[in-house]
């Protein structure tokens, strides 16, 4: 997505994404399909905005495209139509994730056994709110330093494992109930069981809110196909270097996708980059350190002797 991202904020925002292929006008990546393997995972994103807010979502699907497609088309509608939006946006987001999950379950024409992770960045004025359910990740570039704004919801994560086991779930070789490699997702109703029952597979997002400052340069959002082969700091360093050269977030997103492919990622790839300024990042000046050095009396006498030719 090239072009501006609208929103009432002290600085303009630009966003772009990179992925493996485009489907139905939205960005959908499927590395397995491109590599000749049977289709398995799907990911997509779509930009939403109004005069006072904007949102950048990434949906990484599995077990078919239905869950990711349904969530992409409906999640923002559930959020903005919630009674708590926009002043109680955190409540609105959590409620919308549950509503979207239940609505997908009731959509009889769709395969309710497919599932999707969901990562959404909301820009409201000078604030940014990250909502995440799954193992996609949002990373802030802060003057060259990587700041992770979301947690990967893997079954082996300590807090997720405790929650799963409390609800009667089990983890086999890193998989929830031996079936799923994420601990939070929308869909996957063959695992969740009957509607209304407590399930170890949660659709509830974790939220992280920050106030943007001048040091905050850009945001990287990517599905796990990127983070499986690249650290958050590596991605921020690469993007910052690219932006200093050409200041084009679209090219930066493509660079990350190509780098992940070079590193033999085994999953689909979706990358979104949001810049918080129209200007490229400035060069970071590292101040030279000066250290006072002392010399012992014996060393001083020896030095004097050398200088005096003794």
ABEGO torsion letter per residue (X at the ends): XBEBBBEBBABBBBBBBBBABBBGGBBBBBAAAAAGBBBABBBBBBBBBBAABBBBBBBBBBGEAAAAAAAAAAAAAAAAABAAOAABAAAAAAAAAAAAAAAAAABAABBAABBBBBBBBBBBEABBBBBBBEABBBBBBBGGBBBBABBBBBAABAAAAAAAAAAGBBBBGGBBGGABABABBBEGAAAAEBBGBBBABBABBBBBBBBBBAABABBBBBBAAAAAABBAAAAAAAAAAAAAAAGBAAAAAAAAAAAAAAAGBABBBBBBBBBABABBBBBBBBBBBBBBBBBBAAAAAAAAAAAAGX
